[in-house]
Amino acid sequence: MSAVTKPSSSIRRALFAVLTVAACGGGDERSGSVAAGFGHRPLILPSNAITLDAGETVPQLLERGGLSGPEVRRLLDRVRGHADWTAPQPGVEARFHGWPGEPVERIELRVDADRTLDFIRRGAVWDLSVDSVEVTRDTVVVSGLLEGGLWAARLAGDASRLTVEEKGALAGHLAEVYAWQIDFFRDPRPGDAFRVAMERALRPDGSLREATVLAAEYALGDTHHEAYRFSPSDETDAWYYDDGGSALRGAFLRAPLDLVRVTSRFAGQRFHPVLGVYRAHTGTDYGAPSGTLVRATGAGSVVRAGWAGDLGLMIELDHGGGVRTRYAHLSGVADELRTGAVVEQGEAIGAVGSTGLSTAPHLHYEFRVNGRAVDPSSVDLPVERPIPAADSLRFDRERGAARVLLGRVRWPGRPALSRVDRAAAGR
């Protein structure tokens, strides 16, 4: 029996093209480089999936998949704006389709859960199409009654429609909305209650792409906080406003970390665990793992960033008007942070550590006015401008609709109607 010889590359490509057109009904170029049919025996273009290694960039992955340096540059020129290709992108996966020993004919680059970039070689040129996962949108309203911390709230309403991860994220959503009014590290107490209405974008597999808070209310003791998402006509972004149209966004965040736990509050005298004596404690300690990012609570300029004796590695910011903040016991500071550097509110400036006189990793945060340390929770901080007068009627309408939405779920733990319920009932 004579040996079966492999067809020449030109014949195989021509045969593959013919079979592809036949199998795909003559028109689907994007699916043509994956599979074709010949009678009852499929002709499959071989493929190989490669996942990005730790610390590897997408260009390096493409070269590992068989592309030359110039090919990689030509291909990535087509996708500028889709991602930062020079930085590691954990989870990125590429599937390379091609005959062994020959140039790759097709690449499917899965950028994230929502996008796949599909490249097909046309000679020296790569054709590109972007597959975006379709999402469906819905609205959920959830209530919660705090029995312990914010994470231990007893949930009701549409809570059964949320995944475990989504329930865990509720605390973070509330902390973002009320970042300028409530320090969620130390203010919440058992018996506090909340309701929150969110719009979700869900992928076909049911996973969550994003969730946006439309409205919320939080009862902190006897103080009732309301929040309504609204986009003023003279701005491109939406912000949160209270029931009277005043902006929730303020000059200072109430806390310098994302949600963790408070280990020590502002106090006149406190027993120092290292020195063994009572001394003034002029700030708030936030317990968090070493390396947790520390954010500037307000925009300002760096006064100093370095060693500060008992406070260890410390950053001090000047916010103008006699207001300064300090962030101490850090394990490190941002590379670009130097005296005189300008930082924005919420910008990561350092990392939690245990330098100086410290027994465990935590952040010591001070709020100083005219050289004197004060309790930040006692300071009446300025806020952004209220809703423009031209938008007041539209805000009233949208706030009313949001109150009706929140009213879909009963206010938890209290027999009387909340202020939102009373306002909605009076419409």
PyMOL commands that set and color helices and strands:
alter all, ss='L'
color gray80, all
select helices_A, chain A and resi 9-23+29-32+58-64+69-77+150-152+158-161+164-177+309-311+376-378+389-406+419-425
alter helices_A, ss='H'
color red, helices_A
select strands_A, chain A and resi 35-38+41-44+47-51+93-97+106-110+115-122+125-132+136-146+153-157+193-202+208-220+223-230+239-241+261-264+267-271+278-281+284-287+293-295+300-307+313-320+323-333+342-343+348-352+362-369+372-374
alter strands_A, ss='S'
color yellow, strands_A
deselect
rebuild
show_as cartoon
